[in-house]
Amino acid sequence: MNCAGTGNAVKTAGRDKKTGEPTHFPIDAFNRIIQINLVGTFRCIAKSAQGMLSLSPLEHGERGAVVNTASVAAEDGQMGQAAYSASKAGVVGMTLPIARDLMAEGIRVNTILPGIFNTPLLQGAPENVKAALSASVPFPKRLGMPEEYAQLALTMITNGYFNGEDVRLDGAIRMAPR
């Protein structure tokens, strides 16, 4: 199981561009991002775990493994990413407790925090944007490839001792404030 999400870049507070009046990020928009990324992930885990409970345990008592998707923004979110960062940090924060909740049933839970990946969404970006993003990665100076994400997810699934962990997969990038 893999649960991803969505995010919007909007400042927590600022000024109206026309009037100069102070404004704040709409709470409904913040809640929507939390509902999609955090509550949605929890719902995916709960439904998947319920299905896994109906399975007979394997040789070592395992019934399944959950691999969640968070983001490096969970640890170093940028300006305008308060809702997105909070939602992804919540996914990281619930990984170990849920792994502990499900341990007696033979279900493991882990989370991947991807950096900048060459996804279909990013493939639509202009070449200069993709080049700048690639250059921002310390090493290797390129975007992450979907197969690299898949390799880590497969390791989390097949290694029976891998449980309750969150792992960055990001070429050592640390997001700048902007």
N, C-alpha and C positions, 0 to 999 in steps of 0.2 A: 504494500500500500504506500502511496506517495501522495501527500497533501501539500499543495503549493498555495498560492494566493495572489493578492493584488495590493497595490499601494498608490498613493497620490502624493505629489510633492507640493505641500501647502504649508506656509509658515503658521506657527501657533498663534501669533498675534502680529498685527501690523497696522498700516494706515490705508484707508480708502484712497485709491489713486486720484480720484476726482475731487473729493472733499477734504482729504487729509484727516478725517475723523478716525479715531482708533477703532480697530476691528479685531475680532478673534476668529480662530478656526471654528467652523460650524461643528458643534458637538454631534449632530446627526452624521456628518461626514466621518468624524473620528470613529463613532460607534459602528458605522458601516464597514470600515476597514478592519476593526477589531472583530466584528461578526464574521467577515469573510475569512480572514487569515488565521485568527486564533480560535474562535468558536467553531468555525468550519473544520479546522484541523482536528479539534477535539471530537467533533461529531463523527468525522471519518474514522478516527481511532476507535471510538466507542462501538460503532457499527461493525468495523472490521474485527475487533476483539471478540465481540459477541459471536460472530461467525466462526472465528477460530476456536472458541470454546466448544463448539459442536464437533470438532475434529478429535479423532483418537490421537493421543500423544505418540510421537515418534520414539525411537530407541532411547534417547536421553531425556525424555519427558517434554520435548519441544512440541508446541502446537503452531507456532508462527512467529513472524518478525514484522515489525512496523518500521518503516523508514519515512520520516517526516522531512519536509523541506522548510528551512527557515531562510536566513540570508545573513551575509556579513553585516548587514545593517542592524541586526540584533545586537551587535557589539559596538559598531562604530557608525551609527546612522548619521546622515548628513542633514544640513539645514533643510527644513521643509519636510522632513521624514519622521516627525514625532509619532504619528499614528502608525505608519508602516513599521518603524523600528520597534515600537511598543508591541505591536502584534507579533512580530517575529521573535522578539525577546521572550514573549509569553510562550511561544512554541518551545524555545530552548528551555525555559524555566519549568515547563511541565514534563519534559522528557524523562528525567530521573524519577520524579514521583509516580508517573504512570508506569514506568518500567517496574518500580517497586510494587505498585498495585497489582500488576499482572504476572509477577514472577512466580507465584504459586500455581499459576495456570500454564506455565511454560511458554509465555509470550514475551519476547524481547522488544524493546523500543529504543530507537536511535534517531538522531536528527543530523542532517547535512546542512551546513551553512555555506551555500555557494557564493562565489564572488561574481565576476562579470563573465557570463557564458554566452557562447555563440548560439543563441536560441533563434527560432523562427522570427520572434518579435524583433530581436536585434538585427537580424539579417536585412530587415527593411530599412535600417538606418543608413544615412549617407556614408560613403567610404571614409571621409575625413573624420567622422564621429567614431566609427569603428577603429580607425587607426589611432586616434587619440586615446580611446579606452584601452586598446591593446598596449600602448606605450606606458600607460599608468600602472600596469602590472609589473612588479619587481622582477620576477622570473618564474616561468618563461614569459617573455614579453609578447603575450598573445592572449586571446580570449580563451576561456575554458571550453573544452569540447564536450558535447553531450555524452560521448562514450566514457569520458573520465568520470563524470558524475555516475554513470551506470556502473562502472567498475567499483567505485566506493560503495554504492548501494548494494551491489552484489556481495562485497566483502562483509558488509553489515548483516546481510541475510545469511550467508553461508558460514560465517565464523560464529560458532555457538557461544563463545565467551564475550562477544561484543554486545554489550547491553548498557543502557542508561547513559549513552555518550552523545555529545554534540561535537561535530568535527567540521572545522573550516576547510573548504576546498577552494582556494582563491589565489594561488601563485604568490602568496605572502602580501597581498594588497591590504592596506589599511586605508579606509576611505577618509578623505580630507573633509573638513567641515562643509565645503561647497562642492 
